[in-house]
Amino acid sequence: MKPTNFDKYLREQLKNGQFAKRFAHAGEAWDVSLQITALRKQAGLSQQQLASRLGTSQQQISRLESPDYEGHSLSMLRRVATELNAEVQITIKAGKNRRQNMIAETRADYKQHTSFPRRRESS
C-alpha cells in the first residue's frame, strides 16, 4: 500500500527524538488528535471551517487536535467523524503486562477521578 501524506509526515516527525519519545508515551489521546488533524486536512478544511460546520469554536477543534488533550467525548468524536466522512471505532482489549490496569481503585480514588454526580452516602 502506498504511504499517505500523513504517513510521510509522521515518519519525518519521528526523526525528532523529542517528538518520538512524546509520541511513544502519549497513547490514545495522541492517536485521536493525529487522526482528527489528518482527516480535517484531507478534507481541505481549516480548524475554523470545521468548527463552523459543527457549531462550535475554533478553540474546541484546536483542543481536540492537541496531543495533550484527554477530554474527548464520544458524542463530539462522532460529530467530527460524521462531518469528515469517517467513523468512530473503539476497541478495548487486554494487553500483555497490563496488570496495573487490573488493580481496583479504592472508593476514594474512584470518586476523585470521576465527574459523575455524587450519590449521598447512606448511613
Order of alpha helices (4+ residues) and beta strands (2+ residues): alpha-alpha-alpha-alpha-alpha-alpha-alpha-alpha
